[in-house]
């Protein structure tokens, strides 16, 4: 299996929604500079999805002579752009923010009857906060709450899984052992999107600086009540819709806080104000994060890049 993480999914959607003639006239490299050779005649664009602190990126960006190699740098959030600007002093005149987007997702029914099961979902890699969430689930008081964990390194391909998955085996086993948690493991993005409508809450005590977060965008579009930390670009991505938990380096404290937020969200889920809030969240996400819209933004950008090169 080849990698199909957030970056790969965005590339697939770009080629689906942007003008193919325009795409053929440029060369877009994702995240890792020069992983494919620079094109000698086409405009070279680096589409940056990865965080500034990735060890395979810093040496290249620290050499300012490298900055001249790409015609444009496209970032998936203002948070991501600002980090590269501050840390590496990249030329701002060659930078642009075009946010990630998704295709439309069938939302869940927003009605909830107190006493019914409350289904939580975690859909990220294990190192991004699963340890905190499993600790929190042992502290949750509400007996109706149950978490399904869709987490694996498989998303980055078989080679990555074979090299790294064993170090998270104890986390997976812990998830399997807890009475209010089910470990599902790896499922395709298509499967997860189709099943988000069966959940109530997106639980993501993130401890890894996200540059965007496709999982959160999809959960918002599906009408899930999102509980996330205010870490990395999550506040920019999710706007005012989630219940934000202040990021805490002490993961024990973070787990206690997150457990209390889960309980509070479970108690509020039946309220009319929450239903209105989630309805607005769905409408906002479908408008702002639509690939029908984002494809047009990319087309305008590519037209400008190509026209500038031809002058």
C-alpha positions in Angstrom: 0.0 0.0 0.0 1.2 3.5 -0.9 1.0 6.4 1.6 -2.4 8.1 1.7 -2.0 10.7 4.4 -3.4 14.2 4.4 -0.9 15.4 1.8 -1.5 12.6 -0.6 -5.3 13.1 -0.3 -5.0 16.8 -1.0 -2.9 16.2 -4.1 -5.5 13.8 -5.4 -8.2 16.4 -4.9 -6.2 19.1 -6.4 -5.9 17.1 -9.6 -9.6 16.4 -9.5 -10.8 20.0 -9.1 -8.1 22.2 -10.6 -7.7 22.8 -14.3 -5.5 20.0 -15.7 -4.0 22.3 -18.5 -2.8 24.7 -15.8 -1.4 21.9 -13.6 0.5 20.6 -16.6 2.3 23.9 -17.0 3.8 23.9 -13.5 5.6 21.5 -11.3 4.3 21.2 -7.8 6.4 19.4 -5.1 4.8 18.6 -1.8 6.4 19.3 1.6 10.0 18.0 1.0 12.1 20.3 -1.2 13.7 18.7 -4.2 12.3 15.2 -3.5 11.7 15.5 -7.3 14.2 17.4 -9.4 13.4 21.0 -10.1 11.9 21.5 -13.5 14.2 23.4 -15.9 11.5 25.3 -17.7 8.2 25.2 -15.7 7.5 27.3 -12.6 8.4 25.3 -9.6 6.0 25.4 -6.6 6.6 23.9 -3.2 3.3 23.1 -1.5 4.1 22.9 2.2 2.0 20.7 4.4 4.6 19.7 6.9 5.6 21.6 10.1 8.7 23.7 10.2 10.3 21.6 12.9 10.6 18.4 10.8 14.2 17.2 10.9 14.3 16.4 7.2 13.3 20.0 6.3 15.4 22.3 8.5 18.8 21.8 6.8 17.4 22.8 3.4 15.5 25.8 4.7 18.3 27.0 6.8 20.4 27.6 3.7 18.9 30.8 2.3 20.4 30.1 -1.1 17.9 27.3 -1.4 15.0 29.7 -1.1 15.8 30.9 -4.7 15.1 27.5 -6.2 11.3 27.7 -6.0 9.2 30.3 -7.7 6.4 30.0 -5.1 5.8 28.5 -1.7 2.2 27.6 -0.9 1.3 27.0 2.7 -1.8 25.2 4.0 -2.4 27.7 6.9 -1.3 31.1 8.1 0.2 29.4 11.2 2.4 27.2 8.9 3.5 30.2 6.8 4.3 32.3 9.8 6.4 29.6 11.4 8.5 29.2 8.2 8.8 33.0 7.9 10.0 33.5 11.5 12.3 30.5 11.7 13.8 30.4 8.2 13.2 34.0 6.9 11.8 32.7 3.6 11.0 35.5 1.1 7.5 36.7 1.8 7.0 37.9 -1.8 7.1 34.3 -3.0 4.7 33.0 -0.4 0.9 32.3 -0.5 -1.6 30.6 1.8 -4.1 28.3 0.2 -5.9 26.3 2.8 -6.8 22.6 2.5 -10.3 21.5 1.6 -12.6 18.5 1.5 -15.4 17.0 -0.5 -18.9 17.2 0.9 -19.6 14.7 3.8 -23.0 13.4 4.9 -23.7 15.0 8.3 -25.1 13.1 11.3 -28.6 13.7 12.7 -28.1 16.4 15.3 -30.8 15.2 17.6 -29.6 13.4 20.8 -31.8 11.9 23.5 -30.2 11.9 27.0 -29.4 8.4 28.1 -28.6 7.1 24.6 -25.0 6.0 23.9 -22.6 8.8 23.1 -20.0 7.8 20.5 -16.6 9.4 20.3 -14.1 8.9 17.5 -10.3 9.4 17.2 -9.0 9.3 13.6 -5.4 10.3 13.8 -2.0 8.7 14.1 -1.1 7.3 17.5 1.6 9.9 18.3 -0.7 12.9 18.0 -2.5 12.4 21.4 -3.9 8.9 21.6 -1.9 8.3 24.9 -3.6 11.4 26.4 -7.1 10.3 25.2 -6.8 6.8 26.5 -5.8 8.2 29.9 -8.7 10.6 29.8 -11.1 7.8 29.0 -10.2 6.1 32.3 -11.2 9.3 34.1 -14.5 10.0 32.2 -17.5 9.8 34.6 -20.3 9.5 32.0 -21.2 5.8 31.6 -22.8 6.4 28.2 -19.6 7.5 26.6 -17.7 5.1 24.3 -14.7 5.8 22.1 -13.7 4.1 18.8 -10.1 4.5 17.9 -9.2 4.5 14.2 -5.4 4.8 14.5 -2.4 3.2 12.8 0.8 4.1 11.0 -0.6 2.2 7.9 -1.8 5.6 6.5 1.8 6.3 5.6 2.3 3.1 3.6 3.4 -0.5 4.3 7.1 0.4 4.6 6.4 3.1 7.3 4.1 0.7 9.1 6.6 -2.1 9.2 9.3 0.3 10.5 7.3 2.1 13.1 4.0 0.4 14.1 5.5 -1.9 16.7 6.4 1.0 19.0 2.7 1.8 19.4 1.6 -1.8 20.1 1.2 -1.1 23.8 -1.1 1.8 23.1 -3.2 -0.3 20.8 -3.4 -3.0 23.5 -4.4 -0.5 26.1 -7.2 0.7 23.8 -8.4 -2.9 23.4 -8.4 -3.4 27.1 -10.5 -0.4 28.3 -14.2 -1.1 28.7 -15.3 2.2 27.2 -12.9 2.0 24.2 -12.8 -0.1 21.0 -9.7 -0.2 18.9 -10.6 -0.3 15.2 -7.2 0.2 13.7 -6.6 1.3 10.2 -9.5 2.2 7.9 -9.4 4.1 4.6 -10.3 7.8 4.6 -13.3 6.9 2.5 -14.5 4.5 5.1 -14.0 7.0 7.9 -15.8 9.8 6.1 -18.8 7.5 5.3 -19.0 6.6 9.0 -18.5 9.9 10.7 -22.3 10.4 10.7 -22.6 7.5 13.2 -20.6 9.5 15.9 -21.4 12.4 18.1 -18.0 13.7 19.3 -14.6 14.1 17.7 -12.1 13.7 20.5 -8.6 15.0 19.7 -6.3 16.0 22.6 -3.6 16.9 20.0 0.0 17.0 21.3 1.6 17.4 17.8 1.6 20.8 16.1 -0.8 20.4 13.2 -0.3 22.7 10.2 -4.0 22.2 9.2 -5.8 19.0 10.3 -8.0 17.3 7.6 -9.5 15.0 10.3 -10.9 18.0 12.2 -12.3 19.6 9.1 -14.1 16.3 8.1 -15.5 16.0 11.6 -16.8 19.5 11.6 -18.5 18.9 8.2 -20.1 15.8 9.6 -21.6 17.7 12.5 -19.6 16.2 15.3 -19.0 18.2 18.4 -15.3 18.7 18.3 -13.1 18.6 21.4 -9.5 19.6 20.6 -6.4 21.3 22.1 -5.5 24.8 21.0 -2.2 23.6 19.6 -0.5 24.4 16.3 -2.9 25.5 13.6 -6.0 23.9 15.1 -7.5 27.2 16.3 -7.1 28.7 12.9 -8.5 25.6 11.1 -11.5 25.0 13.4 -12.4 28.7 14.1 -14.8 29.1 17.0 -16.6 25.8 16.7 -14.8 23.3 19.0 -14.5 23.2 22.7 -10.8 24.1 23.1 -8.7 22.6 25.8 -5.5 24.5 26.6 -2.4 22.6 25.5 -0.4 21.3 28.5 3.1 19.7 28.4 2.2 17.7 31.5 0.1 15.0 29.8 -1.4 13.8 33.0 -2.8 17.2 33.7 -4.0 17.4 30.1 -5.7 14.0 30.4 -7.6 15.2 33.5 -8.7 18.4 31.8 -9.7 16.6 28.6 -11.8 14.0 30.6 -13.7 16.8 32.3 -14.4 18.4 28.9 -15.7 15.1 27.5 -18.1 14.8 30.4 -19.2 18.4 30.0 -19.8 17.9 26.2 -21.7 14.7 26.9 -24.0 16.6 29.3 -24.6 19.4 26.8 -25.2 17.2 23.7 -29.0 17.3 24.0 -29.2 21.1 24.3 -30.9 23.1 21.5 -28.1 25.6 21.6 -25.6 22.9 20.8 -27.7 21.7 17.8 -27.8 25.2 16.4 -24.1 25.6 16.9 -23.4 22.3 15.1 -25.8 23.2 12.3 -23.9 26.5 11.7 -20.6 24.5 11.9 -21.7 22.2 9.1 -22.8 25.2 6.9 -19.5 27.1 7.6 -17.3 24.1 6.9 -19.1 23.1 3.7 -18.7 26.7 2.4 -15.2 27.5 3.5 -13.5 24.2 3.1 -15.2 23.1 -0.2 -12.9 21.9 -3.0 -15.4 23.4 -5.4 -14.3 26.7 -4.0 -10.6 25.8 -3.5 -10.2 24.5 -7.0 -11.1 27.9 -8.3 -8.5 29.6 -5.9 -5.8 27.3 -7.2 -6.8 28.0 -10.8 -6.5 31.8 -10.3 -3.1 31.3 -8.6 -1.8 29.0 -11.3 -3.0 31.4 -14.1 -1.0 34.2 -12.4 2.1 32.1 -12.0 2.0 31.0 -15.6 1.3 34.5 -17.0 4.1 36.0 -15.0 6.5 33.5 -16.3 5.5 34.2 -20.0 6.1 37.9 -19.8 
